[in-house]
C-alpha cells in the first residue's frame, strides 16, 4: 500500500510529519508518490533539514521574502512537479526552515496540490517527545502524522537512544534506564503533550509506525495501534517501512466493529430460540460476544429482536451494546440496517457475525480484519473448502448500500455485485462455518464440542 493511499491524501492537503524514526524519508516518499499521480507538490520544513537531504528533491528554492519565494515556486512548478522550499543554510550542515505563514500562502497557489512539512526534529533518534518550542505545526494543517521508529521498542530509555528521554519517561509514566515498551510508546503517541501536541483542530491524525521489519516489531506495531485507536483523535494507524518504495505501508489499522445478528425467530428450531441456546457456560449469543471481544474489534453491537429482553440478560457481563430491531420479523436486512445505524461514526468497517456459529474463533475474525488492513478491499469474505461463508466484513463505503437492502437476503446481493473487488480469506477450520438451524444440528454440535 502507498503512503498516499494510507493517508487518504486529498487536494490541497497540508501534511505535517512529526516525531522520529523516518520523517524525512516519509516526506520525500509521499512527495514522489503524489508526483506519479500527476500532482504538483511542495515539501518544506518549519525546523531544519540536513543539507545533504536537499538533493532528494528535483529542485529546491531558497526562501527569501514571501512574494519572491511564491513567484519562484510558481515558476519552478511549471517545470518540476516537486519543489523543496528551505531557509538559509546554517553552519552545522543543516538548512533552516520556513515560517508557518508562508506555508499558508504556498498551498493557496493555484498550481500547488499538496504541501508536505517536516515539523520537528529528533536528532536521528527513532522516538521522541516534543520540546517546549515544538512541534511547529501550521495551524491550517489538514493531516498530522506522528512518526515512530519501531526499532525504539526494547531500547533503553535514555538520551543515547531516545530524544528527550526524561520527557518521554514523564509522559509514559515509565522509569528511565529501562527498556521502552510498546504500551509506553502508545501513551506518548496519544498524549496531548506528546504525539498530539499542537494538533490543529480540523486535522485528521494518522500515526506512522515505521520500520516494521521483524515479527517482533510487527507485533509491537499492532499493540501500539490497538492502544492508539482507543483515542477518538486518531483516525487510523499506518504500519510499514517507508524505505520500501513499492509498498511502504503493510497495513492500515482502523476501527473495525463486530455486529452480532441475534434478532431472528429461529423458525426451524421448532420452538427454541437459537441465540438463547446453551453453549458451554453461556448461550449462543453470549459465546458470539465473547469471541468478538477477544478479537481486535473496536466495539461490539448485538442486534436484538425476538425475545430481546432475555437476549439482553444473556449479555449482562459482556462488553457489548445492544440495538433493538422492532422489525426483526421482516428478515435479516432489517437487522443489518439496525446494526449499521448503531455503530459509532469513527467505525471504518464492520464484521457481521451470525449468533449461531458457535465454532467461530477470534483468530478467524482477526484474519479477516488483517486482510482488510492490508488490502482495504470493500468486502472481505472467509471461504471454507473454497465456498464463501460468514462472517463477512463490509467497509464503511458499503454501509449505505447494505442499509438499503430489504427482506432476508443480507449482503448476498452486494457480494455478487462487487465480486471483482472482494477479497477472500481461506479458513482451515471448516467447523467455523457451521450455523445451526435445527435441533438435530445443535445436538450434533454439542456432542462434538472440544
C-alpha angles and dihedrals in degrees: 000000000000124000089239089057095046092048093043089226114209135193113283093013117160106206120197120196116200136168127042143287105067112353096137094045090048092049094053093040091054091047091052091050092051092049090056087055090057096258127141110226138190119202122193145145135235091203122030139307130201112259088228090060093057089080090065088079120072090227135012133195128205109227114231120154114353098246093051092045092052092050090050093049093049091051095044093051089058087068105022122043092207124048128178117211117202141165127237120309118259126216094255099068095270137106121226122243131240132257116267091238090065090056089058089056093044094056089048092062110109094229096050116092100176139005119208118198133193098211105185144009133244105188090243092299120138095229138024149159117234120254126232093272098046160132098025096207116171108245089229096054111133098198128038114195114187108197126212125186104218091211084079090074109102094011116131109261101243137111092266091065106020129045109239092001094179092056091046088053091053095048093044095042086233130141118246119248094031128107113279112239133208090245091055092048090052091053092055093041092057097037117114087229092042128046092348096050113133092003108172110241095241098038122111114227122222115168117211114219101199133193095035090164107132130051090249092052092048091051090049090050091055090050092050092046093051091051093045094051090059085074115079092215090069114083097184141330122238117209124191148083115282092202087075103086097189097051113004093166118060096183142355112220115210136159110289116184131203117228111192113200106215105146105096131116097233093223094177093053090077099232100337123109108227098210090058098047114121117260117175108310093338141034134272091265092044090050091050090051091051091050091051094048092051089055129075096271126137097213140359123220121186115201110214132189121134109059088354096171092055091047089050091053090052087060096051096115095035125100092232136117120223127218119195120224109203090186095053094129091064092073145267096305093068091054091049088052093050090048093052093049091051094056121103117255093245092059109116100189141356137220110217107212129190113227090219099064098095096169093057113117137207088239089062091050089051091050090055093046091047091055089052091049090052100042108021087216111167093233129032118190128186116223127209115198086344095307123114117246144157150336100046123193118219122190119228089256086070097048098092092052091044091051091051094060121106138199126017100318100101110188098329094110091054091049088058095042094050099035093131093053095044121107119213126211116199111222117203098202103074092184087075089069093062115113111185114225103159137048089244092054090048092050092049092049093051089050091056098045111135 
